[in-house]
């Protein structure tokens, strides 16, 4: 059987070679189709390859009667309607690894240019100034590089920096001391990294938790004369705080490839002579552009030949009768995973998911993937989805186990998630109540009943009169309304928990005030 593949955006010859080399694939390149023309032609094709130019809309997918797979030669898939593709059983794949080397090399280029003041010296020379005294740099050898985010790119940067005989201290939410040891880097918290590093480079996704991760408080912890590199995402570094730190001589220099608002042609940081910058060029190499095309072409060719897609970004279709039974649990499974990310400390080593009651009688792999997505998304970002979640967990060295039992402790169905980390084990269980929707019914050993949604405050406290009243009174002083409250205890007078659903997000100062109340052991703000 011969499959027809349409390439609607410009890709290099090398990039499409894996498709052209396949005996069962016919490749058609047509890069000037209008949306109307694409909608008219797409019904002839089994696969579609795009970059960012072609918009693969719901209307186009509905016309693609033969389409089996869409390949995006790049990381983002914003130009593809994933929901429509999933609904029509079309797999979407991308190329998340193709620009790793390019981004790592750009980071090292920025690091070296920063250390030796190369752009400033070149600019002076262009302006006919032979000025050697103003451009005395520092060596990388013997210096400590702090790497915040040790994923694909961060790990490559660390390897290259070790080649420059730098010492490396790294933080990553999935990095253990053992793994750091194997990689030849020192293990640390974010605070450890910013305190000890002479140079700091960030390689995290931009998430709620990482926005302004490097802020005024972080700069205050740093060594005098520290130098900063950001070739990851604008917004990880608080640009106002960075500006202030440079002006006050706390930071000796910064190299930026990304900004919170782009293009950043009039940014105040660019007015500082200590700052060097490039216009978001981390992935802008000939090789990176070829690599993403090759990666996605190989994935499409392999899939059309009966293999599995390596980098899918949407949920594969499952039998309708199975989906009908498990679909109501998708919301619950993800919320259980997300809830646990707020309670767990340390690096995740093992995830156990228990399906009880009628859930034990059906295929639950999609629910497992959805639960893992909830566990990873808060740390890894929006690119974590139902399909790649298990793969990403495996890459992080996390063991995943599914368990099924007919015993459901009085519930028709019960979904329990247990996470083992380097610092302990936490568990949460949930169910669906007829007419009432998703409920969390157990947290660790405590029985509760609350809706997994909204602003939640989880409080550990001593079980004695007055504890709940003090919390309620302080929240009233903070003008925070309590919507619901659940309490749980194991023993009279022992440790107990409160779960409060409130009407607003509590800031750090408000949480600290709660923490300082008598008989309160710990307070955690949870957003579901």
GIJO-V321582 format. One record per backbone hydrogen bond with DSSP energy under -1.0 kcal/mol. NH is the residue of the N-H (numbers start at 0). CO is the residue of the C=O. Records with the same first field share a line. If there is no record, write none. Layout:
NH->CO + CO
//
This chain:
2->23
4->25
5->46
6->27
7->48
15->11
19->15
20->16
21->18
24->21
25->2
27->4
29->6
37->33
38->34
39->35
40->36
41->37
43->40
44->41
45->3
46->3
47->68
48->5
49->70
55->78
56->54
60->56
61->57
64->62
67->45
68->45
69->90
70->47
71->92
72->49
73->71
79->76
80->55
81->79
84->80
85->81
86->82
87->83
88->85
89->84
90->67
92->69
93->310
94->73
99->96
102->98
103->99
104->100
105->101
106->102
107->103
108->104
109->105
110->106
111->107
112->108
113->109
114->110
115->111
117->112
120->116
121->117
122->118
123->119
124->120
125->121
126->122
127->124
128->123
130->128
137->114
141->164
142->139
144->166
145->198
146->168
147->200
148->170
154->150
155->151
156->152
157->153
158->154
159->155
160->156
161->157
162->158
164->161
165->160
166->142
168->144
169->185
170->146
174->171
179->175
180->176
181->177
182->178
184->179
185->167
187->169
192->188
193->189
194->190
195->191
196->192
197->143
198->143
199->226
200->145
201->228
202->147
210->206
211->234
212->209
213->235
214->212
218->214
219->215
224->249
225->222
226->197
227->252
228->199
229->254
235->232
237->213
241->237
242->238
243->239
244->240
245->241
246->242
247->243
248->245
249->244
250->244
251->225
253->273
254->227
255->275
256->229
266->263
269->266
270->267
271->268
274->271
275->253
277->255
279->256 + 277
283->280
284->282
288->284
289->285
290->286
291->287
292->288
293->289
294->290
295->291
296->292
297->293
298->294
299->295
300->296
301->297
302->298
303->299
304->300
305->302
306->301
312->91
322->318
323->319
325->321
326->322
328->325
329->326
332->328
333->329
334->330
335->331
336->332
337->333
338->334
339->335
340->336
343->339
348->419
349->419
350->398
351->417
352->400
353->415
354->402
355->413
356->404
357->411
358->355
359->356
360->357
361->358
367->363
368->364
369->365
370->366
371->367
372->368
373->369
374->370
375->371
376->372
378->375
379->375
380->376
383->380
388->384
391->387
392->388
393->389
394->390
395->391
396->393
397->392
398->348
400->350
402->352
404->354
410->407
413->355
414->429
415->353
416->427
417->351
418->425
419->349
420->423
421->346
423->420
425->418
427->416
428->441
429->414
430->438
432->436
435->432
436->432
438->430
439->449
440->428
441->428
442->445
443->426
445->442
447->440
449->439
452->450
455->525
456->499
457->523
458->497
459->521
460->495
461->518
462->493
463->461
466->463
469->465
470->466
471->467
472->468
473->469
474->470
475->471
476->472
477->473
478->475
479->474
482->500
483->500
485->498
487->496
493->490
495->460
496->487
497->458
498->485
499->456
500->483
501->454
502->480
510->506
511->507
512->508
513->509
514->510
515->511
516->513
519->516
520->459
521->459
523->457
525->455
527->453
//
